[in-house]
Amino acid sequence: MSDLILQLALAVIPAILAITLHEAAHGYAALALGDDTARNAGRLSLNPLRHVDRVGTILLPGFLLISQLLLAGRIYFMFGWAKPVPVAAWKFRNPRRYMAVVAIAGPAMNFFLAWLGALLLPSDVADSSLVSLGADFLVSFILFNVVLGLFNLLPIPPLDGGRIAVGVLPLALARRWAQLERFGILLVLLLIFFGPRLIPGFDDGFASLVNGAIKLLLRLAGHDIGEADVHIV
């Protein structure tokens, strides 16, 4: 029972922190650029309950969590989403460009949080396995934030990367790209569940990207890892 509680804590607490601060970052970025919609809706909050989506935050992650713990005894994969912070792009001086800035704020917050987690890791992190250092929570926190940040940079609307693409592409192409948003969640789910089976090297490629990002964050946090390989995925 205690091991189950530990597994739940290591999965749920980092996820809540990462998702809550990700969404809050969108709202604060919009406010800084002239849109007070999120503030007026009470969404500029660090209270996770303000950002809960019934399906994306509770039902789907809960199903994945319980099924993996019951069938495998540990958690290998999690996916979900929070209720998007409302943004009124028409309040921006340059709606398309400023929406891209608001979109960037979410992943940027996740990478910043992962860097803070790396700062708190023991200085001898490169000399042994991360997990064996007794820093399980920090490892989960760093991993979840890096995965959330990188995944959201995929250029598929309504992911942040899709909105960034709409902000930087030529106007005609941006309009066409924005139309993908109506199918966006379906495309994301298809990519998650069928990408590893249909795209050669999909899992290994993403894992290498995540591990490379974590290695960079460790260096930026002052860890002297040299050329050592750091693998936590």
ZAVODO-917698 format. One line per 5 residues: their letters; for each residue x, y, z of C-alpha. Coordinates in steps of 0.02 Angstrom, whole numbers. Each point is the difference from the previous one (the first is absolute). Layout:
N
A	X/Y/Z  ...
% end
This chain:
233
MSDLI	0/0/0  140/122/44  85/-35/-167  -164/35/-91  -21/164/92
LQLAL	179/48/-46  -30/-40/-183  -159/104/2  88/147/83  145/-6/-122
AVIPA	-121/2/-147  -135/118/61  89/139/97  128/45/-136  -138/-7/-130
ILAIT	-113/117/98  141/125/28  57/-5/-181  -173/17/-77  -60/134/121
LHEAA	151/112/-25  -3/-32/-188  -178/67/-12  33/144/120  147/52/-109
HGYAA	-115/17/-151  -116/111/100  136/112/69  80/18/-172  -168/52/-73
LALGD	-25/125/140  172/75/-29  -45/23/-184  -165/87/36  -131/-138/18
DTARN	-82/-12/172  -124/-138/-49  84/-135/105  11/115/151  -183/48/-14
AGRLS	-47/-185/-14  98/-42/159  126/-106/-95  157/94/55  14/-122/143
LNPLR	120/-128/69  -148/-99/65  -1/-160/-106  -189/-15/17  -19/157/-107
HVDRV	82/-90/-147  -83/-171/13  -79/-73/-156  -116/-144/41  59/-112/-142
GTILL	179/57/-27  50/24/182  -102/-133/90  -77/-138/-106  136/-37/-128
PGFLL	151/18/117  -93/-96/135  -35/-144/-119  182/-5/-58  63/11/179
ISQLL	-109/-137/73  15/-119/-148  190/9/-1  16/-22/188  -117/-150/-2
LAGRI	73/-83/-155  185/45/11  27/57/179  75/166/-55  -36/150/-110
YFMFG	79/3/-173  -104/130/-91  -117/142/42  -99/119/-109  -128/134/35
WAKPV	-39/184/-13  -66/144/104  -140/121/-40  78/130/-116  22/174/71
PVAAW	-119/117/-95  88/126/-112  -86/137/-103  122/25/-143  -97/151/-65
KFRNP	62/98/152  180/-16/-60  82/134/-105  64/-138/-115  -116/-149/30
RRYMA	93/-131/-101  174/41/66  -55/27/179  -96/-164/4  163/-85/-48
VVAIA	86/85/148  -140/-56/117  19/-178/-68  189/1/29  -26/49/183
GPAMN	-69/-172/48  146/-109/-59  123/135/58  -72/-16/176  21/-189/-6
FFLAW	182/13/-54  30/128/137  -78/-115/131  105/-146/-63  155/109/17
LGALL	-48/44/179  -19/-186/35  173/-30/-73  71/134/115  -64/-99/149
LPSDV	77/-165/-54  158/-57/92  161/62/-78  64/-177/-31  -149/-40/-113
ADSSL	116/-46/-145  93/-131/100  -143/-122/18  -178/-37/-54  -120/143/32
VSLGA	-132/-112/74  124/-83/121  41/167/80  -163/0/97  -61/150/-101
DFLVS	-150/-89/-75  -116/147/20  119/123/-82  32/-121/-142  -188/-20/-29
FILFN	-23/188/11  138/34/-127  -57/-138/-116  -183/51/1  39/182/-33
VVLGL	121/-39/-142  -122/-122/-82  -145/122/20  102/144/-69  68/-96/-150
FNLLP	-165/-85/-40  -91/166/-1  124/67/-127  -62/-122/-131  -69/112/-140
IPPLD	-177/-68/10  -141/118/50  -64/12/137  169/-45/75  110/150/38
GGRIA	115/-45/-144  -147/11/-119  -43/175/60  183/51/-12  2/-63/-180
VGVLP	-156/102/-40  88/152/70  159/-17/-104  -59/-76/-165  -47/111/-149
LALAR	-179/59/20  -79/-109/-135  84/-158/65  -35/50/180  -186/9/-37
RWAQL	1/-175/-73  103/-65/145  -119/76/127  -143/-100/-79  83/-159/64
ERFGI	-57/47/175  -173/-75/-28  86/-170/-20  145/38/117  -41/-108/150
LLVLL	-40/-147/-114  167/21/-90  92/8/167  -85/-157/65  36/-93/-163
LIFFG	183/52/12  15/-59/180  -85/-168/-20  52/-46/-178  159/100/-29
PRLIP	112/-128/87  -73/-138/-110  -4/91/-166  153/113/8  168/-91/10
GFDDG	106/61/145  -141/107/72  25/-53/182  191/0/-9  2/169/-86
FASLV	-109/84/129  93/-82/143  166/62/-72  -73/175/-14  -60/-4/181
NGAIK	165/-68/65  98/128/-100  -106/141/72  26/-65/176  187/-13/-27
LLLRL	2/181/-59  -101/55/153  120/-90/116  145/93/-77  -92/166/12
AGHDI	-32/-40/184  186/-16/29  18/-190/1  166/-54/-73  -60/-149/-100
GEADV	135/9/-134  -36/-125/-138  -93/-118/113  -163/-72/-65  -151/47/104
HIV	-150/-113/-28  -158/12/102  -123/-44/-139
% end
